[in-house]
Amino acid sequence: MSVELQQHTRELNVDGVALNLSALSRSGENTPILFLHGFGSTKEDYADIQRHRALEKMAF
């Protein structure tokens, strides 16, 4: 199975602090799941989870 991941970036300013947000997503009709990484980790650490076959048919 090959799932195409899209990368998204956004610039955001919160109380004068400039933030650069970056995310990976895939298309589908299921409820989104949000993974937040901690210090020393990256969004790419979760890329393999998004490709997991069990998440294809999940319904919440």
N, CA, C, O and CB atoms as a CASP TS submission, in Angstrom:
PFRMAT TS
TARGET T0000
AUTHOR 0000-0000-0000
METHOD Language model
MODEL 1
PARENT N/A
ATOM      1  N   MET     1       0.839  -1.177   0.000  1.00  0.00           N
ATOM      2  CA  MET     1       0.000   0.000   0.000  1.00  0.00           C
ATOM      3  C   MET     1       0.884   1.240   0.000  1.00  0.00           C
ATOM      4  O   MET     1       1.854   1.317   0.754  1.00  0.00           O
ATOM      5  CB  MET     1      -0.955  -0.002   1.213  1.00  0.00           C
ATOM      6  N   SER     2       0.554   2.191  -0.832  1.00  0.00           N
ATOM      7  CA  SER     2       1.293   3.437  -0.892  1.00  0.00           C
ATOM      8  C   SER     2       0.324   4.586  -0.640  1.00  0.00           C
ATOM      9  O   SER     2      -0.615   4.797  -1.408  1.00  0.00           O
ATOM     10  CB  SER     2       2.013   3.597  -2.261  1.00  0.00           C
ATOM     11  N   VAL     3       0.554   5.318   0.425  1.00  0.00           N
ATOM     12  CA  VAL     3      -0.286   6.465   0.773  1.00  0.00           C
ATOM     13  C   VAL     3       0.513   7.721   0.511  1.00  0.00           C
ATOM     14  O   VAL     3       1.627   7.877   1.010  1.00  0.00           O
ATOM     15  CB  VAL     3      -0.766   6.403   2.261  1.00  0.00           C
ATOM     16  N   GLU     4      -0.059   8.617  -0.274  1.00  0.00           N
ATOM     17  CA  GLU     4       0.640   9.873  -0.559  1.00  0.00           C
ATOM     18  C   GLU     4       0.385  10.861   0.572  1.00  0.00           C
ATOM     19  O   GLU     4      -0.761  11.129   0.934  1.00  0.00           O
ATOM     20  CB  GLU     4       0.181  10.470  -1.922  1.00  0.00           C
ATOM     21  N   LEU     5       1.468  11.398   1.124  1.00  0.00           N
ATOM     22  CA  LEU     5       1.378  12.390   2.184  1.00  0.00           C
ATOM     23  C   LEU     5       1.617  13.777   1.611  1.00  0.00           C
ATOM     24  O   LEU     5       2.521  13.974   0.799  1.00  0.00           O
ATOM     25  CB  LEU     5       2.385  12.086   3.307  1.00  0.00           C
ATOM     26  N   GLN     6       0.810  14.731   2.033  1.00  0.00           N
ATOM     27  CA  GLN     6       0.989  16.110   1.619  1.00  0.00           C
ATOM     28  C   GLN     6       1.614  16.886   2.775  1.00  0.00           C
ATOM     29  O   GLN     6       1.274  16.664   3.937  1.00  0.00           O
ATOM     30  CB  GLN     6      -0.362  16.744   1.179  1.00  0.00           C
ATOM     31  N   GLN     7       2.521  17.790   2.449  1.00  0.00           N
ATOM     32  CA  GLN     7       3.126  18.640   3.471  1.00  0.00           C
ATOM     33  C   GLN     7       2.514  20.027   3.379  1.00  0.00           C
ATOM     34  O   GLN     7       2.354  20.582   2.292  1.00  0.00           O
ATOM     35  CB  GLN     7       4.671  18.705   3.309  1.00  0.00           C
ATOM     36  N   HIS     8       2.176  20.577   4.537  1.00  0.00           N
ATOM     37  CA  HIS     8       1.566  21.901   4.633  1.00  0.00           C
ATOM     38  C   HIS     8       2.419  22.766   5.559  1.00  0.00           C
ATOM     39  O   HIS     8       2.921  22.284   6.574  1.00  0.00           O
ATOM     40  CB  HIS     8       0.094  21.808   5.152  1.00  0.00           C
ATOM     41  N   THR     9       2.579  24.030   5.213  1.00  0.00           N
ATOM     42  CA  THR     9       3.277  24.964   6.091  1.00  0.00           C
ATOM     43  C   THR     9       2.444  26.235   6.220  1.00  0.00           C
ATOM     44  O   THR     9       1.771  26.647   5.276  1.00  0.00           O
ATOM     45  CB  THR     9       4.703  25.286   5.551  1.00  0.00           C
ATOM     46  N   ARG    10       2.498  26.838   7.379  1.00  0.00           N
ATOM     47  CA  ARG    10       1.782  28.087   7.648  1.00  0.00           C
ATOM     48  C   ARG    10       2.641  28.965   8.548  1.00  0.00           C
ATOM     49  O   ARG    10       3.331  28.476   9.443  1.00  0.00           O
ATOM     50  CB  ARG    10       0.393  27.811   8.306  1.00  0.00           C
ATOM     51  N   GLU    11       2.588  30.244   8.299  1.00  0.00           N
ATOM     52  CA  GLU    11       3.218  31.211   9.190  1.00  0.00           C
ATOM     53  C   GLU    11       2.133  31.782  10.094  1.00  0.00           C
ATOM     54  O   GLU    11       1.039  32.103   9.627  1.00  0.00           O
ATOM     55  CB  GLU    11       3.948  32.346   8.386  1.00  0.00           C
ATOM     56  N   LEU    12       2.424  31.907  11.360  1.00  0.00           N
ATOM     57  CA  LEU    12       1.441  32.340  12.344  1.00  0.00           C
ATOM     58  C   LEU    12       2.114  33.299  13.305  1.00  0.00           C
ATOM     59  O   LEU    12       3.277  33.104  13.658  1.00  0.00           O
ATOM     60  CB  LEU    12       0.826  31.130  13.102  1.00  0.00           C
ATOM     61  N   ASN    13       1.402  34.336  13.738  1.00  0.00           N
ATOM     62  CA  ASN    13       1.930  35.283  14.701  1.00  0.00           C
ATOM     63  C   ASN    13       0.991  35.295  15.897  1.00  0.00           C
ATOM     64  O   ASN    13      -0.191  35.615  15.767  1.00  0.00           O
ATOM     65  CB  ASN    13       2.086  36.709  14.080  1.00  0.00           C
ATOM     66  N   VAL    14       1.525  34.946  17.063  1.00  0.00           N
ATOM     67  CA  VAL    14       0.732  34.900  18.289  1.00  0.00           C
ATOM     68  C   VAL    14       1.366  35.843  19.309  1.00  0.00           C
ATOM     69  O   VAL    14       2.486  35.615  19.766  1.00  0.00           O
ATOM     70  CB  VAL    14       0.639  33.440  18.853  1.00  0.00           C
ATOM     71  N   ASP    15       0.656  36.879  19.653  1.00  0.00           N
ATOM     72  CA  ASP    15       1.146  37.870  20.620  1.00  0.00           C
ATOM     73  C   ASP    15       2.547  38.358  20.278  1.00  0.00           C
ATOM     74  O   ASP    15       3.391  38.498  21.164  1.00  0.00           O
ATOM     75  CB  ASP    15       1.140  37.282  22.025  1.00  0.00           C
ATOM     76  N   GLY    16       2.801  38.619  18.991  1.00  0.00           N
ATOM     77  CA  GLY    16       4.088  39.140  18.558  1.00  0.00           C
ATOM     78  C   GLY    16       5.176  38.093  18.359  1.00  0.00           C
ATOM     79  O   GLY    16       6.309  38.433  18.018  1.00  0.00           O
ATOM     80  N   VAL    17       4.845  36.836  18.568  1.00  0.00           N
ATOM     81  CA  VAL    17       5.814  35.753  18.382  1.00  0.00           C
ATOM     82  C   VAL    17       5.533  35.075  17.043  1.00  0.00           C
ATOM     83  O   VAL    17       4.436  34.565  16.814  1.00  0.00           O
ATOM     84  CB  VAL    17       5.746  34.717  19.561  1.00  0.00           C
ATOM     85  N   ALA    18       6.537  35.074  16.162  1.00  0.00           N
ATOM     86  CA  ALA    18       6.387  34.456  14.843  1.00  0.00           C
ATOM     87  C   ALA    18       6.590  32.942  14.954  1.00  0.00           C
ATOM     88  O   ALA    18       7.592  32.477  15.498  1.00  0.00           O
ATOM     89  CB  ALA    18       7.395  35.069  13.829  1.00  0.00           C
ATOM     90  N   LEU    19       5.640  32.195  14.438  1.00  0.00           N
ATOM     91  CA  LEU    19       5.709  30.732  14.455  1.00  0.00           C
ATOM     92  C   LEU    19       5.610  30.199  13.034  1.00  0.00           C
ATOM     93  O   LEU    19       4.862  30.738  12.218  1.00  0.00           O
ATOM     94  CB  LEU    19       4.585  30.133  15.339  1.00  0.00           C
ATOM     95  N   ASN    20       6.349  29.161  12.739  1.00  0.00           N
ATOM     96  CA  ASN    20       6.244  28.455  11.466  1.00  0.00           C
ATOM     97  C   ASN    20       5.709  27.061  11.756  1.00  0.00           C
ATOM     98  O   ASN    20       6.383  26.252  12.395  1.00  0.00           O
ATOM     99  CB  ASN    20       7.627  28.393  10.720  1.00  0.00           C
ATOM    100  N   LEU    21       4.510  26.783  11.292  1.00  0.00           N
ATOM    101  CA  LEU    21       3.882  25.485  11.522  1.00  0.00           C
ATOM    102  C   LEU    21       4.053  24.623  10.285  1.00  0.00           C
ATOM    103  O   LEU    21       3.982  25.112   9.158  1.00  0.00           O
ATOM    104  CB  LEU    21       2.382  25.643  11.875  1.00  0.00           C
ATOM    105  N   SER    22       4.280  23.337  10.507  1.00  0.00           N
ATOM    106  CA  SER    22       4.431  22.398   9.407  1.00  0.00           C
ATOM    107  C   SER    22       3.698  21.121   9.776  1.00  0.00           C
ATOM    108  O   SER    22       3.753  20.669  10.919  1.00  0.00           O
ATOM    109  CB  SER    22       5.934  22.118   9.095  1.00  0.00           C
ATOM    110  N   ALA    23       3.007  20.539   8.791  1.00  0.00           N
ATOM    111  CA  ALA    23       2.209  19.338   9.055  1.00  0.00           C
ATOM    112  C   ALA    23       2.247  18.399   7.862  1.00  0.00           C
ATOM    113  O   ALA    23       2.486  18.815   6.729  1.00  0.00           O
ATOM    114  CB  ALA    23       0.756  19.712   9.386  1.00  0.00           C
ATOM    115  N   LEU    24       2.009  17.131   8.140  1.00  0.00           N
ATOM    116  CA  LEU    24       1.822  16.116   7.108  1.00  0.00           C
ATOM    117  C   LEU    24       0.379  15.656   7.173  1.00  0.00           C
ATOM    118  O   LEU    24      -0.185  15.542   8.261  1.00  0.00           O
ATOM    119  CB  LEU    24       2.811  14.915   7.291  1.00  0.00           C
ATOM    120  N   SER    25      -0.229  15.389   6.025  1.00  0.00           N
ATOM    121  CA  SER    25      -1.594  14.877   6.024  1.00  0.00           C
ATOM    122  C   SER    25      -1.782  13.933   4.851  1.00  0.00           C
ATOM    123  O   SER    25      -0.965  13.878   3.932  1.00  0.00           O
ATOM    124  CB  SER    25      -2.618  16.031   5.963  1.00  0.00           C
ATOM    125  N   ARG    26      -2.871  13.199   4.906  1.00  0.00           N
ATOM    126  CA  ARG    26      -3.263  12.347   3.786  1.00  0.00           C
ATOM    127  C   ARG    26      -4.752  12.541   3.580  1.00  0.00           C
ATOM    128  O   ARG    26      -5.462  12.939   4.504  1.00  0.00           O
ATOM    129  CB  ARG    26      -2.909  10.832   4.045  1.00  0.00           C
ATOM    130  N   SER    27      -5.226  12.267   2.391  1.00  0.00           N
ATOM    131  CA  SER    27      -6.650  12.444   2.120  1.00  0.00           C
ATOM    132  C   SER    27      -7.427  11.272   2.702  1.00  0.00           C
ATOM    133  O   SER    27      -6.870  10.203   2.950  1.00  0.00           O
ATOM    134  CB  SER    27      -6.913  12.574   0.599  1.00  0.00           C
ATOM    135  N   GLY    28      -8.702  11.485   2.912  1.00  0.00           N
ATOM    136  CA  GLY    28      -9.562  10.432   3.437  1.00  0.00           C
ATOM    137  C   GLY    28     -10.799  11.014   4.080  1.00  0.00           C
ATOM    138  O   GLY    28     -10.921  12.227   4.250  1.00  0.00           O
ATOM    139  N   GLU    29     -11.710  10.137   4.433  1.00  0.00           N
ATOM    140  CA  GLU    29     -12.979  10.566   5.013  1.00  0.00           C
ATOM    141  C   GLU    29     -13.066  10.331   6.511  1.00  0.00           C
ATOM    142  O   GLU    29     -14.055  10.719   7.133  1.00  0.00           O
ATOM    143  CB  GLU    29     -14.107   9.859   4.338  1.00  0.00           C
ATOM    144  N   ASN    30     -12.063   9.711   7.105  1.00  0.00           N
ATOM    145  CA  ASN    30     -12.093   9.409   8.531  1.00  0.00           C
ATOM    146  C   ASN    30     -11.834  10.651   9.374  1.00  0.00           C
ATOM    147  O   ASN    30     -11.352  11.666   8.871  1.00  0.00           O
ATOM    148  CB  ASN    30     -11.069   8.336   8.863  1.00  0.00           C
ATOM    149  N   THR    31     -12.156  10.561  10.642  1.00  0.00           N
ATOM    150  CA  THR    31     -11.893  11.635  11.587  1.00  0.00           C
ATOM    151  C   THR    31     -10.386  11.840  11.705  1.00  0.00           C
ATOM    152  O   THR    31      -9.648  10.869  11.870  1.00  0.00           O
ATOM    153  CB  THR    31     -12.518  11.323  12.972  1.00  0.00           C
ATOM    154  N   PRO    32      -9.916  13.089  11.623  1.00  0.00           N
ATOM    155  CA  PRO    32      -8.472  13.341  11.736  1.00  0.00           C
ATOM    156  C   PRO    32      -7.942  12.961  13.117  1.00  0.00           C
ATOM    157  O   PRO    32      -8.656  13.045  14.115  1.00  0.00           O
ATOM    158  CB  PRO    32      -8.166  14.815  11.451  1.00  0.00           C
ATOM    159  N   ILE    33      -6.695  12.549  13.155  1.00  0.00           N
ATOM    160  CA  ILE    33      -5.972  12.290  14.399  1.00  0.00           C
ATOM    161  C   ILE    33      -4.812  13.265  14.434  1.00  0.00           C
ATOM    162  O   ILE    33      -4.072  13.378  13.457  1.00  0.00           O
ATOM    163  CB  ILE    33      -5.475  10.789  14.501  1.00  0.00           C
ATOM    164  N   LEU    34      -4.642  13.970  15.538  1.00  0.00           N
ATOM    165  CA  LEU    34      -3.578  14.947  15.675  1.00  0.00           C
ATOM    166  C   LEU    34      -2.470  14.360  16.544  1.00  0.00           C
ATOM    167  O   LEU    34      -2.719  13.957  17.680  1.00  0.00           O
ATOM    168  CB  LEU    34      -4.114  16.270  16.279  1.00  0.00           C
ATOM    169  N   PHE    35      -1.251  14.310  16.015  1.00  0.00           N
ATOM    170  CA  PHE    35      -0.079  13.870  16.762  1.00  0.00           C
ATOM    171  C   PHE    35       0.803  15.092  16.990  1.00  0.00           C
ATOM    172  O   PHE    35       1.167  15.777  16.035  1.00  0.00           O
ATOM    173  CB  PHE    35       0.700  12.732  16.003  1.00  0.00           C
ATOM    174  N   LEU    36       1.148  15.371  18.238  1.00  0.00           N
ATOM    175  CA  LEU    36       2.043  16.473  18.577  1.00  0.00           C
ATOM    176  C   LEU    36       3.343  15.893  19.114  1.00  0.00           C
ATOM    177  O   LEU    36       3.330  15.101  20.056  1.00  0.00           O
ATOM    178  CB  LEU    36       1.388  17.435  19.618  1.00  0.00           C
ATOM    179  N   HIS    37       4.456  16.280  18.524  1.00  0.00           N
ATOM    180  CA  HIS    37       5.740  15.767  18.993  1.00  0.00           C
ATOM    181  C   HIS    37       6.320  16.690  20.050  1.00  0.00           C
ATOM    182  O   HIS    37       5.919  17.847  20.179  1.00  0.00           O
ATOM    183  CB  HIS    37       6.724  15.610  17.823  1.00  0.00           C
ATOM    184  N   GLY    38       7.254  16.164  20.792  1.00  0.00           N
ATOM    185  CA  GLY    38       7.938  16.947  21.815  1.00  0.00           C
ATOM    186  C   GLY    38       9.297  17.413  21.333  1.00  0.00           C
ATOM    187  O   GLY    38       9.663  17.213  20.175  1.00  0.00           O
ATOM    188  N   PHE    39      10.031  18.029  22.223  1.00  0.00           N
ATOM    189  CA  PHE    39      11.358  18.546  21.898  1.00  0.00           C
ATOM    190  C   PHE    39      12.260  17.400  21.455  1.00  0.00           C
ATOM    191  O   PHE    39      12.290  16.343  22.083  1.00  0.00           O
ATOM    192  CB  PHE    39      11.974  19.287  23.112  1.00  0.00           C
ATOM    193  N   GLY    40      12.994  17.619  20.369  1.00  0.00           N
ATOM    194  CA  GLY    40      13.915  16.601  19.873  1.00  0.00           C
ATOM    195  C   GLY    40      13.283  15.638  18.894  1.00  0.00           C
ATOM    196  O   GLY    40      13.919  14.668  18.482  1.00  0.00           O
ATOM    197  N   SER    41      12.046  15.887  18.516  1.00  0.00           N
ATOM    198  CA  SER    41      11.332  15.024  17.582  1.00  0.00           C
ATOM    199  C   SER    41      10.839  15.886  16.419  1.00  0.00           C
ATOM    200  O   SER    41      10.905  17.114  16.478  1.00  0.00           O
ATOM    201  CB  SER    41      10.140  14.284  18.287  1.00  0.00           C
ATOM    202  N   THR    42      10.341  15.233  15.354  1.00  0.00           N
ATOM    203  CA  THR    42       9.835  15.969  14.197  1.00  0.00           C
ATOM    204  C   THR    42       8.551  15.323  13.692  1.00  0.00           C
ATOM    205  O   THR    42       8.205  14.209  14.084  1.00  0.00           O
ATOM    206  CB  THR    42      10.893  16.020  13.072  1.00  0.00           C
ATOM    207  N   LYS    43       7.851  16.040  12.815  1.00  0.00           N
ATOM    208  CA  LYS    43       6.621  15.488  12.230  1.00  0.00           C
ATOM    209  C   LYS    43       6.911  14.225  11.440  1.00  0.00           C
ATOM    210  O   LYS    43       6.053  13.348  11.343  1.00  0.00           O
ATOM    211  CB  LYS    43       5.941  16.523  11.326  1.00  0.00           C
ATOM    212  N   GLU    44       8.105  14.118  10.875  1.00  0.00           N
ATOM    213  CA  GLU    44       8.464  12.942  10.090  1.00  0.00           C
ATOM    214  C   GLU    44       8.508  11.668  10.930  1.00  0.00           C
ATOM    215  O   GLU    44       8.394  10.565  10.395  1.00  0.00           O
ATOM    216  CB  GLU    44       9.803  13.158   9.426  1.00  0.00           C
ATOM    217  N   ASP    45       8.673  11.819  12.248  1.00  0.00           N
ATOM    218  CA  ASP    45       8.649  10.649  13.134  1.00  0.00           C
ATOM    219  C   ASP    45       7.297   9.952  13.106  1.00  0.00           C
ATOM    220  O   ASP    45       7.206   8.770  13.436  1.00  0.00           O
ATOM    221  CB  ASP    45       8.988  11.060  14.565  1.00  0.00           C
ATOM    222  N   TYR    46       6.249  10.663  12.718  1.00  0.00           N
ATOM    223  CA  TYR    46       4.901  10.100  12.655  1.00  0.00           C
ATOM    224  C   TYR    46       4.475   9.697  11.247  1.00  0.00           C
ATOM    225  O   TYR    46       3.379   9.166  11.067  1.00  0.00           O
ATOM    226  CB  TYR    46       3.917  11.089  13.205  1.00  0.00           C
ATOM    227  N   ALA    47       5.306   9.936  10.261  1.00  0.00           N
ATOM    228  CA  ALA    47       4.932   9.640   8.865  1.00  0.00           C
ATOM    229  C   ALA    47       4.582   8.171   8.672  1.00  0.00           C
ATOM    230  O   ALA    47       3.628   7.861   7.959  1.00  0.00           O
ATOM    231  CB  ALA    47       6.071  10.022   7.917  1.00  0.00           C
ATOM    232  N   ASP    48       5.322   7.270   9.282  1.00  0.00           N
ATOM    233  CA  ASP    48       5.025   5.841   9.128  1.00  0.00           C
ATOM    234  C   ASP    48       3.688   5.459   9.753  1.00  0.00           C
ATOM    235  O   ASP    48       3.009   4.560   9.256  1.00  0.00           O
ATOM    236  CB  ASP    48       6.134   5.007   9.749  1.00  0.00           C
ATOM    237  N   ILE    49       3.306   6.126  10.828  1.00  0.00           N
ATOM    238  CA  ILE    49       2.018   5.844  11.467  1.00  0.00           C
ATOM    239  C   ILE    49       0.881   6.182  10.506  1.00  0.00           C
ATOM    240  O   ILE    49      -0.095   5.436  10.418  1.00  0.00           O
ATOM    241  CB  ILE    49       1.870   6.644  12.790  1.00  0.00           C
ATOM    242  N   GLN    50       0.995   7.301   9.784  1.00  0.00           N
ATOM    243  CA  GLN    50      -0.048   7.699   8.838  1.00  0.00           C
ATOM    244  C   GLN    50      -0.235   6.693   7.721  1.00  0.00           C
ATOM    245  O   GLN    50      -1.312   6.619   7.131  1.00  0.00           O
ATOM    246  CB  GLN    50       0.274   9.044   8.249  1.00  0.00           C
ATOM    247  N   ARG    51       0.788   5.923   7.423  1.00  0.00           N
ATOM    248  CA  ARG    51       0.731   4.956   6.338  1.00  0.00           C
ATOM    249  C   ARG    51       0.189   3.592   6.785  1.00  0.00           C
ATOM    250  O   ARG    51       0.029   2.695   5.957  1.00  0.00           O
ATOM    251  CB  ARG    51       2.105   4.787   5.739  1.00  0.00           C
ATOM    252  N   HIS    52      -0.090   3.428   8.068  1.00  0.00           N
ATOM    253  CA  HIS    52      -0.501   2.132   8.605  1.00  0.00           C
ATOM    254  C   HIS    52      -1.856   1.708   8.055  1.00  0.00           C
ATOM    255  O   HIS    52      -2.815   2.479   8.094  1.00  0.00           O
ATOM    256  CB  HIS    52      -0.551   2.181  10.129  1.00  0.00           C
ATOM    257  N   ARG    53      -1.936   0.505   7.550  1.00  0.00           N
ATOM    258  CA  ARG    53      -3.150  -0.020   6.925  1.00  0.00           C
ATOM    259  C   ARG    53      -4.346  -0.004   7.886  1.00  0.00           C
ATOM    260  O   ARG    53      -5.473   0.230   7.450  1.00  0.00           O
ATOM    261  CB  ARG    53      -2.906  -1.444   6.427  1.00  0.00           C
ATOM    262  N   ALA    54      -4.127  -0.245   9.164  1.00  0.00           N
ATOM    263  CA  ALA    54      -5.236  -0.295  10.130  1.00  0.00           C
ATOM    264  C   ALA    54      -5.966   1.046  10.227  1.00  0.00           C
ATOM    265  O   ALA    54      -7.137   1.078  10.606  1.00  0.00           O
ATOM    266  CB  ALA    54      -4.714  -0.700  11.515  1.00  0.00           C
ATOM    267  N   LEU    55      -5.309   2.133   9.898  1.00  0.00           N
ATOM    268  CA  LEU    55      -5.950   3.446   9.979  1.00  0.00           C
ATOM    269  C   LEU    55      -6.825   3.757   8.782  1.00  0.00           C
ATOM    270  O   LEU    55      -7.572   4.735   8.805  1.00  0.00           O
ATOM    271  CB  LEU    55      -4.911   4.512  10.120  1.00  0.00           C
ATOM    272  N   GLU    56      -6.748   2.942   7.729  1.00  0.00           N
ATOM    273  CA  GLU    56      -7.550   3.187   6.531  1.00  0.00           C
ATOM    274  C   GLU    56      -9.046   3.091   6.793  1.00  0.00           C
ATOM    275  O   GLU    56      -9.807   3.917   6.288  1.00  0.00           O
ATOM    276  CB  GLU    56      -7.167   2.209   5.451  1.00  0.00           C
ATOM    277  N   LYS    57      -9.481   2.119   7.560  1.00  0.00           N
ATOM    278  CA  LYS    57     -10.912   1.840   7.745  1.00  0.00           C
ATOM    279  C   LYS    57     -11.402   2.230   9.131  1.00  0.00           C
ATOM    280  O   LYS    57     -12.516   1.865   9.506  1.00  0.00           O
ATOM    281  CB  LYS    57     -11.193   0.366   7.505  1.00  0.00           C
ATOM    282  N   MET    58     -10.603   2.962   9.903  1.00  0.00           N
ATOM    283  CA  MET    58     -11.017   3.311  11.260  1.00  0.00           C
ATOM    284  C   MET    58     -12.193   4.272  11.239  1.00  0.00           C
ATOM    285  O   MET    58     -12.234   5.206  10.439  1.00  0.00           O
ATOM    286  CB  MET    58      -9.853   3.924  12.034  1.00  0.00           C
ATOM    287  N   ALA    59     -13.125   4.036  12.109  1.00  0.00           N
ATOM    288  CA  ALA    59     -14.266   4.942  12.288  1.00  0.00           C
ATOM    289  C   ALA    59     -14.373   5.255  13.766  1.00  0.00           C
ATOM    290  O   ALA    59     -14.309   4.357  14.606  1.00  0.00           O
ATOM    291  CB  ALA    59     -15.604   4.316  11.741  1.00  0.00           C
ATOM    292  N   PHE    60     -14.534   6.510  14.077  1.00  0.00           N
ATOM    293  CA  PHE    60     -14.603   6.937  15.486  1.00  0.00           C
ATOM    294  C   PHE    60     -15.990   7.414  15.810  1.00  0.00           C
ATOM    295  O   PHE    60     -16.256   7.815  16.943  1.00  0.00           O
ATOM    296  CB  PHE    60     -13.581   8.046  15.785  1.00  0.00           C
TER
END
